[in-house]
Amino acid sequence: MAVSMKDLDPAFQGAGQKAGLEIWRIENFKPVPVDKSLHGKFFTGDSYVILKTTASKSGALRHDIHYWLGKDTSQDEAGTAAIKTVELDAALGGRAVQYREVQGHETERFLSYFKPCIIPQEGGVASGFKCAEAEEYKIHLYVCRGKHVVHVKEVPFARSSLSHDDIFILDTQSKIFQFNGSNSSIQERAKALEVVQYIKDTYHHGKCEVAAIEDGKLMADAETGEFWGFFGGFAPLPRKTANEEDKAADVVPAKLFHVEKGKAEPAEADSLTRDLLDTNKCYILDCGAEVFLWMGRSTSLDERKIASGAADELLHSLDRTRSHVVRVIEGFETVAFRANFDSWPQTAQVAVSEDGRGKVAALLKRQGLNVKGLLKAAPVKEEPQLYIDCTGSLQVWRVNGSDKTLLPASDQSKFYSGDCYIFHYSYPGEDKDENLIGTWFGIQSVEDERASAVTLANKMIEAMKSLPAQARIYEGSEPIEFFAIFQSFIVFKGGLGDGFKKYIAEKEIPDDTYSEEGIALFRVQGSGPENMQAIQVKPVSSSLNSSYCYILHSGSTIFMWSGSLTTPEDQELAERQLDIIKPNSQCKLQKEGAESEQFWALLGGKTEYPSQKIGRDAESDPHLFACTFSNGDLKVKEIFNFTQDDLMTEDVFIMDCHCNIFVWIGKQVDAKTKTQALTIGEKFLERDFLLEKLSRETPLYVVMEGSEPSFFTRFFTWDSAKSAMHGNSFQRKLAIVKNGGTPAVDKPKRRAPVSYGGRSSVVSADKPQQRSRSMSSSPDRVRVRGRSPAFSALAANFENLNARNLSTPPPMVKKLYPKSVAPDSGITAPKASAIAALSATFEQAPREPIIPRTLKVSLGASKPVLGLDSKEIPITSRIETLTIQEDAKEGDVEDDEGLPNYPYERLITTSADPVAEIDVTKRETYLSSVEFKEKFGMTKAAFYKLPKWKQNKLKMALQLF
């Protein structure tokens, strides 16, 4: 579409440059900007143009243009508003969606800009109507309709205006009454209270009384009698007769018209398909309550104006002037428009250049105007952000038939593709402990065990009074919160459960379950130590990818392959995962392009493989939907410009951000619907209401009101007190409006994680000890000498909390890669837990390669210190003894290998006078203890406790490798 300077109204220059709302009123057939202080104030005799600019996550600016027509506006002004809307769209590049809004029949999208409502005032500018003169305060009666967005209309102040079906607001000089019709819903009453609050603040300066009157309640109290007194006393309400304005538009089959010479002509077609729309024409799609005007990219500005007039004429001829008219541009069609077509190819996107905006921008720039907003904003690069505390405790079960088996701490992050798992994560929330119970389905798992996993998880949730959030996760679609909980996560091929074994036996499928002695290839991925995964893939060269590191092992032969596009951080993650998969093993490093023949032989020969990183669904702009679910049928309604107040306790809502789906369940929802929460979420994925090609395996969460996790509340400006209120939606808001306060709320409590190991109330061995997890702790963090983690834990528990400086947080034990540790079942008190943690430090245990230990004390030496019955030894003395023993141990000279010592300058790889006849792979061993500690910052004993990759990294930094 060609754009010329004459097509641009000066009032629109520079519009839409930043997110927000801009409004123009038509005065003398010209658009005049409306001051922000007057936004939301409309006059019945005027026409307006409203521009809503939204910044999307991609960085692009999206525009929605509305033209609002007051009931008393002139036909000329209405036509001017329609034409100016087309011109404004042209100035913005021809991409905006345009809506016609008729007073009293506005779209919910439009009303959402002016929450809680708009109340048009009588009057207007000279060209359409004279402004109403100011007069003394008079009584107004309004009718309110709407469950999610309120349509407010002033009606005659008379008893005959009242009905049993609606909610009415009587606004008097000293008091505002809300009359609740007996057939109105709780949600409608609650929303109407928002209008009461608006009237109180706007017209009474927040100073007047508020009363709620129930339909059918006789004059038993003073407020009810006072209300009916305004109508001359109580009398039964007449049966309501529907008038033309109250009638909803009929739902009619979609009918397509093409615009020819300013007239709408029917388009003959058996079914609606995308192929019917010609880029050189404009079309009208009549759907009854909503009428769409589709404009091809190649149509001119004049052709679009003519088509707009043709749509208005069509509605006049059908006597449907109140229908919503939505104009869409080719390539930028709305979901509601596309949903009317039997087929709409996903790839049917018009290649649109920036020419439209570029030409307009060039014209405006020559006038010296800022044109920044007319060009697409640069995409915002966001690092994945965690919205869950990672210092909690974790339990994991593997599903075996209809039962579950608790996994030991050492295996709880090792999953098999043929199995299903249940996990329970308990972590500290904002003001109480939070719980997340979820299921994980491997891609090779069987349907029976998936169903068992859901049933078992539901029983666990019911045992905790349905308070935990619930997650349903499929392998390959895990959200970042899941990986953060597990931190180091490994997926093996095959399965250990009976369901998988039975399935492969029946289907006569070879068992490919992981074996330590067999050939296995792992792809290593992740963003850091707190989010790293090793995924077993098919051991063939086509499984490689230049953007990842891989671990390949066959028996004792181990290779670590680094793709050409990997970073040192990626390679470090592979070394860490190698320490878990094959601890205490040496590997052969393989760089892409310099592989050995043995490496390719294990993979069956070299073939082509990809280099592009595996993409994951990015988070999109969130959409909130109100849901009704009946007899297996799900109906949804989108809530625009949503806030926390839109979450009504009687309803079910779905939050869709593309990569995650959240089902929110209000406290007042019936018990049957609560049990169907997962089914509702799955049905939403199946229906794909936004036509965004949602995967059926998208992570799905069920969130209960009052227990919303932070990774859900982040979509709102959240007030936890609101979700903790008692009562239904109306009772809650009435207390706020009348008293300016809130009803009683549940007092936050710290809940101890429930153990599912048995029926005993005593702490079970299956119950994990609280893990200390820190997302911010650095792998290279140096611990202060003399203060071990065990010492800090012990001291923190015995410290006098009253004497602590309140500005200083209590010491926290931080591990680099924490694991759940099952405490002794007989120890429950905090002191005993601390002592148990301390004793674990001294136990002789197998090496854990990813958690460096710097303390080695014999078990026998620790017994006197840890004896629970040794009351004669004060605890402070025991702590001091531990500290002295630790210091002495760290200070020992460790030249016990009988090797000669050489100066550091002669041992480095770049030495001018290198030492001969030494083991060049162990140069550091020839340093004296003093010089070793000076260079490495630790003793030799501490150094050799580090993982091999860490040792090599330090040696490389000191030129000893």
N, C-alpha and C positions, 0 to 999 in steps of 0.2 A: 504494500500500500504506500503510495507516494505521499509525502507530508510536505506541505508548504507553509510558509510563515503566516499566511492569511488564515490558515486553519487553526492556529493556536491563539486561544484567548489569553491576553496578558495576565489575567487572574490565576491561570494555571501554571505559569512559568515557575519552575523550581519546585513543583509539587511532588510529593512521593519520594523525597530524598532520604527520609529516615522513618523508622517505625513509629507509628502513632496514628492519630485521627485528625483529619482536616475537613472542614465543612464550609460550604459556600451557600449563601441564600440568593435566590434569583430576585434581583431588584431592577426594575425597568428593563427586564429581559437580558440582564447581564449578571454573571456570577460575582458576588461580593463576599470576601472572606468573613467568617464569623469568629469572633474572639473566643479563645479557649474557655474563658470563664462562662461563656454562654452555651457551651456544648451540651446537648441534651435538652435544650429549651427550644421547642418548635411551636410555630403558630399555625393555626388551622387554615389561614388564608394564604399561606406561602408554599413555595416549592424549594427544595434544597438538594444540593449535590454533596455526597459524603464519600470521602476517600479513606479507606482503612489500609494502612501499609504494615505488613508483617515481615519481620526478618526471620527467615527459616534457618535451620541448622546448617544447611549447605552454604549459607552466606548470601543467598539471593534474596531480593526483596520481592514479596508477592503483594499484588494490589487487588482489592475488592472495591468496586465503585457502586454506590447506591444513589438513586434519586428518589427523594421522598415527596409525596404529593399530599398536602393537606386537603381535608374534605371540602374546603371552601376556596381552594386555589383556582385561578382562572385557567381556561383551556390553553391560552397562549403561554402562560408561565409553565404549565405542565409540559407543553411541547418544547419550550426552551430548555427545561431541565433535562429532558430526554436527549436532545441534540448535544447539549454541553457535556453530557456524560460520554457520548461517543468521541467528542473532541478530546476530552481529558484522557480517555483510553489511548488515543492516537499519540498524545504528548508523552505517554508512559511507555510507548513502544508497541502498543496494540496487543497486550497480553492479559489485561485485567478481565475479571469476570464482573459483569454489570447486572445490577438488580433493580427492578422497579418496586418501590414500596408505597403502598396506599395506606393512608391513615386508618388505624383500626385493624388492619390486615397485614401488618409487617411480618417479615421473615424472622425466625428466631435468631438467625445470624446477626441481623441488623439490631434487634433488641438487646443482644448480648453486649453490644458496645456501650450501652447506657444503663447497665444494671443499677438498681433493680427494675427500673421502668422508665417510660417517657409518659408525660401527661401534657399533651398539646394544649396551648392556651388559645382562647378566642382572639382573633385579630390578624393583622398582617401588614405588609408594606403597601404603599399607595397603589401600585399597579394591580394588586389583587384584592386587597381588603383594607379597610382602615383599622389601625391598632385600637384595640379596646381600651377605653379610658379607665384609669384607676378608680376603684370604688371601694366602699367599705367591705370588710370581710363578710362573706356570705357562706351559708352552708352548702357543701358539695356532697354528692353521692356518686361513688365510683363502683363499677363492677370489675372484679378481677378474675381472669381466667388464665390457666396455665399451670402445669405441674413443674416445669423446669425453667421456663421464661414466662414472665407475667405480661399479659395484654391488659392494659388498664383503659377503661372507657368511662367517661362521665355520662351519667344517665339522669333523667328528671328526678328531682327530690320528691318522691311520692311513694306510698306504700306499694302501689301497683308495679314499681320497678323491681321490688324484691322478689326472690324466688328461692325454692328449696335446693336448686342445682348449683348455684354459684355462691361466690363470696363477695360481700359488699363492704365498702368502707365509707362510713359517715363521718365527714370532717366538719366539726363544729369549732367555734372559736376557742373553747377551753378544753375540749376532749375529743379524742379520735376513737370511734367505735368500729370494731371489725365484726360483722355479722356473718357467721358461718352457716351456710345452707346445709341442711341435714344430709343431702346427697353429695356434698363436696368431699374430696379426699383430704387425708392428713397432710399430704405433700402440698396440695393447693393452698391449704390454710397457712402452712408454714411460709410459703413463698409470698402470700399476701401480706404477712407480717413484715416482710422486707419493704413492701410498699408503704405500710403504716409508718415504719421508721423513717423512710424517705420523706413522707409528708410532714412528719414531726420535725425533722431537721430542716427542711426547706422552707416550710411556711409558718412554723411555730418556733423557729430558732431553738429547737430541742426542748422547749418548755411547755409541755402540756401532758395531760393524763391520757392513758390508753386503756381501753376496756375491750374484752372479747365477749361477744354475745352468741350463745348457742341457739340455733334454730330449734323450735319446739320446747324450749325452756320457758316456762311461764314466769310471770313477774314476781319471782320468789326472792330476788335480791335487788338491791338498789340500782345497780348499773343496768340490769335488764329493763327495769321500770323506766329508768332515765332514757334509755334508747327508744323504747316504744312511745315515750312521751313526745318525742319529736314528730311522730307520725299520728298523733292524736289518740294514742292508746293502743293496746294490743288487740289484734284481730287476726283470724286465720289468713294465711297468704293464699291468693288465688292460684289455680293451676296455671303454670306458665305455658304460653303459646309461642312457638318458635316464630321469629320474624325472619325476614329475608337476610338480614345482616348476620344472624346467628347460624344460619344454615351453612354447613361445610360444603365445599365444592365437591361435586361428584367425581368419583374415580372413574376415569374413562380410559379405554385402550389408547396407547400412544398413536397419534396420527401425524404423518409428515406432510408438510407443505413446502413448495419451493416458491420463492418470490420472483415474479415476472412482471416488469413494468409497474412496480409499486403495488401489486396485488398478490395475495396468497393463493396459490393454485395447488390442489391436492397432488401429491406425488404417488403414482401407482406403484405398489410393491407388495409382494406376498408377505415379506418379513423385513424387519429393519436390520440393515447391515451397514458397515462403514463405507462400503463401495458406493452407496447411494449419494454420498455427499461430494459435491464438485467444488474444488478449491476456488473456482471463479464465480460462485453463486452464494446466496444466502438462503437459509432454510428455517422454517418454523416447525417445532415439534410440540404438538399440543398434548399435554398429559393431564388435563383437567385443572387441578389446583395449581399446577405449575406449567408454565409455557416457556419453552426455550427458543431463543433466536440464535442459530449457528451461522457464523460469518466466516467465509473462506479467506485464507490469507491473501489471496490475490484480488479481493474486492476492494474497491475504492472507498474513501471516506463518505462520499455522497451516496454510494450504493448502500452503505451500512445505515446511514440516516434514513434513507427511503425504506429499507427493510424494517427499521424500528417503527416507522409509521404504519407499515403494513401489518405488523403484529398488533398494534393498538387498534387498528380498524377491525381486525379479525375478532378481537375480544369484544369490541362494541357490538359487532354483528351477532355474536353469540350471547350477549348480555352477561358477560363474565368480566366486567371491568376490574373486579377486585382480585383476579388471579395474579399470582406472582409471575413476573416476566424476568427471565434470566438470560442474559446475552453471553455467549461463549465464543471464543476465537479458535479457529482451527489450530490444533496442536496443544491447546490449553483447556480442553474440555473438562468439566467437573465430573466427579464420580456419579452424581445423580443423573447427569446427561448420558454418560456412557452406559449406565445400567439398563437403559431402555432398549439397547440394541442386542440382537441375538448374538452377534459376533463383533468384537472390537479387538483387532489384533494388538498384542502388546507392543509390537514394533511399529505400529502406525503412528509414529511421532514425526511431525514435520521438521525438516532441518531448518531451523530458524537461526539466522545470523543476528548479529547485533546492529544490522543496518538501520532498523526502525528507530531504535533508541539512539544510535550513533548520529543519524541525520538530525534528529530533534536536538540532541546534545550540541551538535555543531552550530545549529541555528541559535540556540540560547547562549552558547559560549561567546558568540560574536557580539551578543548584547551585554557581555560582561557579567553573566549570571553564573552561579555555582551549579555545575551539572553533575556533581558527584553521584547523586542519587539515581540518575537516569541510567547509569551503567551498572552491570551486575557486580555485586560486592564480591571480594575475594573469599573463597571458602575458608572457613575457620578450621584450623588444624587443632584437633583436640586429642590429648592423650587420654586413654581409657581411665576413667576416674572411678574409684571404689566408693560405694555408699553403704558399706557394712563394716562393722568393727571386727577385726581379725585377731582378737585376743581371747576368743572364746574356747569352749571345749567341744569336742567332736566324738560322736559314736557312729559306727558304720556296721550295717548288717548285710550279709549276702542272702538273697532269697533262695530257698531250696524247696521247691514244690510249694506247699502251703505254709511252710515254716520259714523262720529267719534265723541266721546264725551270726552271732556277734563276732566281729573280726578283731584280732589283737591290734594294739596300737601300731605295730611294725608293718601291718598289712592293710591298714585302713585307707591308704591312698593308692592301692594297687587293685585295679578293676580288670575284669575280663569281659570281652565283647559279647560272649555268649550268656552272660548272667545279668540279673537285675539286682540293684542294691537300694537300701534305704539308709538315709543319713539323718542324724539329729544334731543340729548345731545350736548350742546355747551361748549367747554372747551378751555383753552389757549394752543396754540401750541408753536412750537419753535420760530416762528416769526410772527404769526398771529393766530386769533381765528380759531379753528377747529370745525367741526360739524359732528355728526354721527346720521343718521336717520335710524331707524331699525324697523322691524316687529317681533313680538313674537307670535308664534302659539301654543296654548294649545293643548294637546294630544286629548282632546274631542271636539275641535273646528270643525266647518263645513267648507267644501271646498269653499262655496260661500263667507263666511266672510274672508277666507284667501286671496281669489282673490281680494276682496274689500280692504283689508289691503294693499296689494301690490300696487293697483291702487292709493289709497289715499297717500301712502308714496311717490310714484313716482311724484305725483303732487306737494308735498311739496319740493321734491328735484329739480324739474324743476323750482319752484318759486325762488329757491336760485341758479339758473344758473348751476345746476348739480354739484355744488362744494362739497356738503357733501358726505362723505363715506356712503355707504348703507349696512345694515346688514339684513340677513334673519336667524332667530333663532327659533328653535323648543324647546318646553319644554323637559327637560331632557338632552339636548345637549348644554346647555348654556356655552359659553366661559367665562374664568375668567374675561375678560374685562367687560362683561355684568354684572356680579355679583358685580364688583368693582364700577360700575356706580350707581347701586341701593343700594349697601352696605348691607342693611337689606331687604331681599326679601322673600315674603311669597306666596305660591301657594295653593289656596283653590280648593276643588273639585266643579264640577258643573260649572254653568255660569249664567251671568246676561243679556247677549245679546239676541236679538230677534231671531237670527239664531239658537242658542242652544236651546232656549225654543220651537221653532217651530219644530226642529229636534226630540227632545224627545217626543213631543206630537204626531208627525206622526208615530214614531216607537213604541209608547206606552212604553217608557223606564222610569223607576222611576227616579224622579228628586232627585239627591244626592247633590244638591248645599249646600254649607256650611251654617250651622245655629249656632249661638252662644249658643243656648239652647240645641242643639242636641249633640250626641256623635261624637267626632272628635279626630283623632290621627294624630300628626305631627311628622315627623322625622326632627331633627335639624342637620344641617351639615354646614361645612365651616371651614376656617382656622383662622378666627379672627373677631373682631368687624367690620372690613371693608369688610368682605366677609363671610356673614352668611345667611343661608336660612332655612326656615321652610316649609316642603313639606307635605301637607295633604295626608295621605295614608289610605287604608282600615282599619277600626277599628277592626282588628282581631289580635290575638297574633302572627300569622305567618308573620305579617308585621314588627315585631320587629327585631332588629339586634344588637348583642352584641357590635358592634363598634360605635353605635350612642346613643344619648340621645333622648327621646321622650316626648312629651307633650300630655296628654290624659285628655280630659274634657267632662263632661256630666252635663250640666247645671252649677250649682255652685260648683260641685265636680271637683277638678283639681288634677291630678297626674303629677309628673315629674319623668320619669324612666331613670335611668342611666345604660347603658350596662357595663358589666364587663371589657371591653377593652377600655372604654372611659377615658379621662384625665380630670383633673380639669378645663382645658381650654375649653373642650367640654361642661362640665357641666355649665360653666359660660355663654357660648353662649346660652344654653337652657334657662337659667334664663333671659337673655336679651330678647330672643324671647317671652318668657312668658309675660314679661312686655308689649309687643306689642299686643299679641293676647288676653290676659286677664289682662289688667292693674288693679292695686290696688286689686289683688286677692291673697289669700294665697293658696299654693299648698302643697300636701303631697308628700314627697320625697320617691321614691321607688328605691332601688338598686336591680340589677339583683341577683336573688337567695333569696331575702328577701321580696318578694312582698306580699301584703295583698290579702285576698280573694276577697274583693270588686274590686280591680284592675283587677284581672283575670275575674271576673264576667262581668265587662263592656266590656271586649274583647271577651266574649263568651267562656271563658275557656282557659286553657293553652295548647299550642301545640308546636311542634318544630319550631324553627326559625333559620336563618343563623347567623353566627358570622363574616364572612369575609366582609370587607369594600367593598362597591359598587365601582367597577372600572370605571375609565373614560379613554377615548382614550388619550394616551400620544402623545406628539408632536414628530414627526419623523424628519429625515433630510429633509430639504426643497428641492422640485424639481420645476424648472421653465419650463413652456411650452409656446411656441408660438402657437397661435390658428388661424385657419381660419374657419369661420362659414358661410355656404351657403345652402339655401333650407333645413334648419333643420339638416344638417349633419355637425358634428364637427370633424375637423382634428387637431391633435396636433403634435408638434415636440419638444422634450426635448432639453433645452439649458444647456449644461454641464458647470460646474465651472463658473456660471453666475456672472455678475456684473451689476451695475446700467446702464452701457453703453449698455447692451443688450436690455433694454426696449426702443424700437423704437416708436416714437410718432405716427406712422401710423398704429400700430398694437395693437392687444389684446393679453395679456399674462395671464396665470393662475399660481399662486403659490400654490403648494400643500404641506402642512406640516402635512397631515393626520387628525389632529384634527380641522383644519381650512382650508378653501379654499378661495383664494383671486383672483378676476378677475380685472386685471389692464387694464384701457382703456386709450389709448393715445389721445392727444388733436386733432390729425389729423384724427382720426377714423371717418367714416361717421356716420351721425345722426341715420340712421336705426340700425346700429350695436350697437350703444350706448344704444338704447332702449331695445336691446336684451341681455344686459349684464347678468341679472339674469338667463335668459334662457340658456345662454352659460354655466354658472356655474352649473346649474342643469343637463345639458346634460353631463358635465364632470363627475359629481358624478354618473350618470347613467352608463356611459361607463366604469368607473373605469380602466383607462388606465394602472395604475401600479399594477393592480390585487391585491390590498391591502384590499379588502372587505370594501370599503368606504360605510358608511351609507348615505342614501338619505337625512338624516336629519342633516348632518354635517353642522356646522355654515358656512355661505356663505357671503362673503363681496364683494362689488363692490367699487373699488378705482379709482378715476379719477386722471390723471396726473396733477401734480401741487398742489394737495390737499391730498397727501399720508399721512395717519396717522402714528404715530410712531410704532404702532403694525404691520405695514407692512414694513416700512423702516428698521426695525431692522435686516432684512435678508440681508441687503446690507451694504457696506461702503457708506453712503448716503451723497450726496451733493445736498441740496435743490435748489441751484442756477441752476443746470442742468435741473431740471424738470420745472423751471420757465422760461426757454428760449423761445423766439419766433421762428417761422419758422419751416420748416420740418427738418428731421434728417440730411439731407445733408447740408442744410444751416447752421445749428447749428455747425456741426463739421468742416465745411469749415472755419468759423470764428475763431474757436479755432486753427486750423492748420496754417492758414495764419497769424493771428494776435497774437496768444498766449493768446487771451482773450476770452470773451464770448459775445454773442449778448445781446441786451437789455433784461432785465428781468422785470417781473411785480413787482412793488413795494409792499411789504407785507403790508396788511392792517388789522386792527382789525375790524371785522365785528360784528355788533350787532345781536344777535339772532333774527330770524324772528318770529313774533307772528302770529299764525293762528286763533286767536280768532275772528277776524273780519277784515273788509277792511280798517278800520281807521288807519291812520299813527300814531295816538297817542298810547302811550304804553298801552297795554291792560292789564286787570286784569288777563287774562289767561297767560300772560308772566311771567315766574318765575324770581325772583330776583337771582342775581349771588350767588351761594351757596359757602360757605367756607368749603371745604372738605380737610381733611389731612389724608393721608394714614399712616403717621408716628406718629400722635398724640397718646399719650398713654392714656388709660382710667383712669389711676391714676394720670394724670398730675395735679399739683397743680397750680391754678391761683394766680398770684401776687395780694396781697390784695390792694384794692383801684384802681385797673385797671380792670374793667369789660370788657367783649367783646364789649359791646355797647360803652363804653368810648373809647376803642382802635379804633373802627370803626369811631367814630365821630372825634377823634383827627387826624386820618390818612387823613380824607378828608379836614380838615381845616388847616392842617399843611402847612407851606411854603415849597414847594418842592425844591425851589432853595437853601434853607438853609440846606437841608439834606446832611449828609455825604454820598457820593455816594457809599461807601463801605458797607453801612448798608442798608439792604432791608427794604422797608416800612412795617409797622406792618400789619399782616394778622389775620383776625378773624378766629379762628379754632373751629369747633364744633366736638364733638365726633361722632355724628350721624346726620349729617345735612340733612335737608329736604328742598325742594324748597318752598319758601314763596312768594305768589303773592303780589307784592307791590301795593300800592294805585295807581289807574290809573291816577291820576292827578299829580303825582310826577315823574319827569324825570331827574332832574339835580342831579349830584353826591352829593351835600350838602343835598338836600331834601331826597335822598335815605338813606344817613347816619342817618338823623334825623328820618326817618320812621323806620329804623332798631332800633334806640334807643327807640322810642316810643313803639315798640313791646315788649321791655323788661319790660315795666311797665304795660302792659295791663293785666287785669284779664283774664286768659285763662285756659282751662282744663289742667290737669297735663300731661306732656309728660315724661313718666317714663325713657326714655333712654337719656334724655338731662338734667342733673342736673342743677338746677337754684339756685343761692345763693343770689339773690337780690329780695326783695319784697317791692315795693313802690306803694302807692295808685295812681290811675289814676289822681285823683284830684291834688295830690301834684306834678305830673309831668307836668301839663298843663302850669304853668308859665315858666317852664324851656324850654319846647318844642314849645312855641308859636312862630309861624313863623313871626308874625308881631311885636313882642316885640323888636324893634330895640334899645330901650334904654338900654338893657342888653347886654354887650359885650359877644361874644361867649366864650371867655376864662373864664369869670366870671361864666357863666352857667356851664362850665365843672368843675370848682372848686367847685361850689355848689353841683353838683352831687357827686363828690368825697367825700366831707365832709359828705353829707347825707349817703352815702354808708358806710363810715367808722363808723359813729355813729351807724348805724343800726347793723353792725357786732359786735360792742363792747357792745351792750346791754346785761345785765344779764337776763337770761331766766329761772329763777326758778319760773315759773308762774303756775306750776301744784300743788303747795301746798304739794309736797312730801318732806320727810326728806332727808338730804344729808348724805352720808356715805363715808368713805375713799375708794379709789380704791382697796387697798389691801384686804378689807373685802368683796368686791363685786365680785371679780374674782372667777371663778369656782373652782380654786385650792386653795382657801383661807384656812389658818389654823384656822381662827376665822370668819367664814361666818356669815353674817347678816341673822337673821330669819325673817319670815313673810314679804317677799318682793315678787314682781312679777318677777320670775326668767327669764321670757322671755323679760323683759325690765330692765335689770340690769343697763344699761347705764343712765337711767333716774334719778337714785339716786346719780349720781355724781354732785358735784357743777359745776357751769358754768365755773369757772376757771380751775378746774381739768379736766373737760370734754374737754375743748379746748386744754389743754396741752397734753392729751392723743390722741385725735382724729385729732388734727390739724385744727379744724373748730368749729363753734358754733353749738348748738343743732338745731337751725332752719335750718342751712345749711345741717346738717346731715340728718334730716327728709325729706329733699327735694330729697335725693338720692333714687334710686330704691331699693326695698326691698333686692334684691340679693347683692347689693353693701353694704347696711347697715350690713347685716349678715356677709359679708366677713370681714369688718372692725372689727366687734364685735368678730369674731372668732380669729382674729389676736391679739386682746387684752384680750382674755380669758374671754369675757363677753357674750359668746353665748353657 
